[in-house]
Amino acid sequence: MNIMHSNLRRLDLNLLLVFDALFRHRSVAAAADELAMSPSACSHALSRMREALADELFVRAGNAMQPTVQAELMAGGVADALRILADRLSSAAPFSPESSTQTFVFAATDYTAYALLPSLVARLEQVAPHLCLKMIHASHRDSLDELREGRIHFALGVTHGHAPLPEGIEALDYLSDDYVVVARQGHPRIGTSLSLQAYLAERHVAVLPWEDASSVIDSALARVGLQRDVAVQLPSVMAAPFIVAQSDYLFTLPRLAALQLSNVAALVMHAVPFEAPRYTLRILHHVRHSSTPGHLWMREQMPGNLNSTCKVLSYKYLYRFNFFVGIPVGM
C-alpha cells in the first residue's frame, strides 16, 4: 500500500479543516463558528486528532489555544493542501464571483504589492465581495517553484527588457514605467536640476529585495564605468523616502511610488541623469493551473487597470515637480 495513503487512513480528513481553523483562530469557539459546528463537536474533533497523531496539538494558554511544535510543523502543509484541494474541486464548477469565498495567493515584494493592490482590491470589493487575497513575500528563487506546485496562484515580478520566460510560465504585462530620483525639499546642494556629477557626489539609499540580487541602477551605472556611494541598503521600498526626507541622501525609485509617497514625505523629484532601463511589472502564472474558471476570471480583472491610473496620476502631479520622469525596483 502507498505509504502516504496508509498514513492518511489513520485520520478522518475532515479533521484537517478543524485543525486549520483552530490554528488560525486559536479558539475552539471561533473555529466552531467558522465551520458551522458546535463548540463541543469542535472539541471532540480535536480529541480525535490528538489520539490519531499522538500529540496535544493545541494547549490552553490564558484565553487562547496555542499550537504545539508538532502543530506548527503541520500548519503550513495542511493549509496548502486544503487550498490546492479546494482549487481542484472548484475547477469543474462555474465561477461565481459574487458568492465565491476562494482565496487567491500572490507572491510579491512590498513595492509590487503596492503597485497592484489598490486598483485590484477596489474592483474586487465591488464585484467579488467575499473573495480573499493573500499576499506572501516573493522570492526570486522560490516563486516559480511555488507557481508550478500550485502553492501560489500569481507571482508579481519586475523585469527590465524582454527576458524569456521559463517553460510553463506565462505573464501579463501590468505596468510599464521608468525611474526618477528623489531628494528632500531644501537639499543644500541640489536645486531645480540634477546633473550626473551632482548625482554621483551625493550618498544614496538603495533597495535590494533579495540579498544576492544586484541593483538595476548600480548595473546601469557600471555599464558606463560609474559607481554611486550607497549609504543605506534596504530590503523594501517603503521606508526609503522617509529616510531621504530627513537626510541629504538621494533615492532612485519607480515613479508610481515616488508620486504617492510625495504626499506624505517632503520630496522633490528629478530626472535620472543617466540612461536607466524602463521596467515592466509582470503578473506571472503557470499554465498547469491557469485554466480553472476562478483563475481565468481573476486574470480578466487585472490587465490595463493600472496603466490608466498612472496616466491620471501623471497629469495630476505634473505641475508639482520640475521634472517628471518615470521610476522601479532593485534601486
Secondary structure by P-SEA (a helix, b strand, c coil): ccaaaaaaaaccaaaaaaaaaaaacccaaaaaaaacccaaaaaaaaaaaaaaacccccccccccccccaaaaaaaaaaaaaaaaaaaaaaccccccccccbbbbbbbbcaaaaaaccaaaaaaaacccccbbbbbcccccccaaaaaaaccccbbbbcccccccccccbbbbbccccccccccccccccccccccaaaaaaccbbbbbcccccccaaaaaaaaabbbbbbccccccccaaaaaaaaccbbbbbbaaaaaaaccccbbbbbccccbbbbbbbbbbbbccccccaaaaaaaaaccaaaaaaaaaaaaaccccccccccccccc
